[in-house]
């Protein structure tokens, strides 16, 4: 949320994510929602409002739907595929490995004090 203060009124802009199930809605995509802490399917709107500080009211000036372009979608899919492409570590049994021995710790250097 970004705010610009002008005397007793301020201008504020904020992104809003509305979760939605389905596949046929225009602009439906996966957007990060801070309430859920992860990307969720839904619609995103950006709102620019005039906020009266004294009256504690907001007056929306403009509301626009955020629609991601095909290039943005391809870039996000590429980064997701790169994250998945990492080779998973070999699964090990829990606990200390068989045959491991205690290793002596290196002697620390003493200061003249």
C-alpha positions, 0 to 999 in steps of 0.5 A, spaced: 500 500 500 502 506 498 500 513 501 501 520 499 499 525 504 496 532 502 493 536 509 487 532 511 486 527 505 491 522 502 491 518 496 492 511 497 493 505 492 492 498 494 492 491 490 486 486 492 486 479 490 479 476 490 479 468 490 475 464 485 474 457 482 473 456 475 476 457 469 472 461 464 473 468 468 477 473 464 483 475 468 483 469 472 490 467 474 494 465 480 496 471 484 500 472 491 495 473 497 498 475 503 492 472 507 494 465 505 501 466 504 501 463 497 499 464 490 492 463 489 487 462 483 483 468 483 482 476 480 487 481 482 484 489 482 488 495 483 484 501 487 486 508 487 483 512 493 482 518 496 482 517 504 480 522 508 484 522 515 479 526 519 473 523 517 476 516 516 473 514 510 476 512 503 473 514 496 475 510 490 477 514 485 479 508 480 479 501 480 482 496 475 483 489 474 490 486 473 491 482 467 497 478 466 500 478 459 502 472 456 510 474 457 509 474 464 505 468 465 511 464 461 516 467 465 513 465 471 512 458 469 519 458 467 521 460 474 517 455 477 520 449 472 527 451 474 525 450 481 522 443 480 528 441 476 533 441 481 535 434 483 532 432 490 537 430 495 537 422 496 532 420 502 536 418 508 534 414 514 533 419 520 539 419 526 546 418 526 549 414 520 552 407 521 560 407 522 560 414 523 566 416 529 567 422 533 571 427 530 576 431 535 574 439 535 580 443 533 583 447 538 581 454 539 586 459 539 587 463 546 588 470 546 594 473 550 588 476 555 
